[in-house]
Amino acid sequence: MVFVQICVGSSCHLKGSQDIVELLEKAVEENNIADEVVLSGSFCVGKCNRVGVTVQVNDDTHVGITRENFAEFFKKNILDVIESERK
């Protein structure tokens, strides 16, 4: 199981956290991994960045997630993690 927390605090909200939430929901659905991913919102995790949203995947914190780098982030930090857990 992969636990994903998207920061929805005021700083990340202004930088597009709602877009990232929607992209995550859509990507999880398209990849048929809803039973392997838990998505939740989180208030500030204290890792604010000048650009993008902070997302925590399990115990790893990722800063600067944007629409532009979302696909790479999702593959590397969610799909690849799920694949490794299946082995």
N, C-alpha and C positions, 0 to 999 in steps of 0.2 A: 504494500500500500504506500502510495506517495501522498504526502500531506503538503498542500500548497496554500500559503497564506499571502494574500495580496494586500499591501498597505493601502488603506483608504483614508489615512489621516489627511489633514488639510493640505500639506505640501504635495503629497502624491496625488491627491484628488485634483489639484490644480494642474498637475502634469499628466493627467490622463488615466488615472487608475480605473475609471469606468470602462474605458476602451480596452484595457488589458484584461479586465474581468470578462468582458464580452468575447474577446479573442480566445481566452482560456476555455470558456464554456463551449464555444464553437469547436475548438481544436479537440477537446476531450470527446465531444459527441462524434465528430467526424472520424476519429481514430478508434471509436468503440472501446474506450478505456474508462468509462464512468464508474465501473465497479472496482477500479484500481487507483482512483484519484479522489482525494477529498479536497474540495476547494472551499476556502473560507476567507473572510475579510479580517483585517487586523488594523488596529490603530497604530500609530507611529511605532516603528521598531528601532528608531534611533539611528538609522543609516541613511538619512536624507542625502540626496545627490542633486546636483544642479540640473540634470536632465533625466527624465524618465521616472519610472515607478520602482519601488523596492518590493521584491517578491522573495519570500522564504520558501524553499523546497526542502522538506525534512529539516535538517539542521544547518543547511547552507543558505546564506543570505546573498541575494543578487540585486545589485543596484543598477539603475539606468535602463530599465526595460521599457522599450518604446514599440510603437507599431512597426517601425522599420527593422528592429532587431528581434522581434518577437519569434519569428519562425525558427531562427537559429537557437534562441534561448529554449524554446519548447522542445525541439528535437534533442538537444544536448542534455538538458536538465530534467526533462520529464520522460519523453519517449525512451531515451537511452537508459535511464534509471529503471523504468518499468521492465524493459527488455532484460537488463541484468538481473532483476529480481526473479524473472521467470525461469532463469537457468538453474 
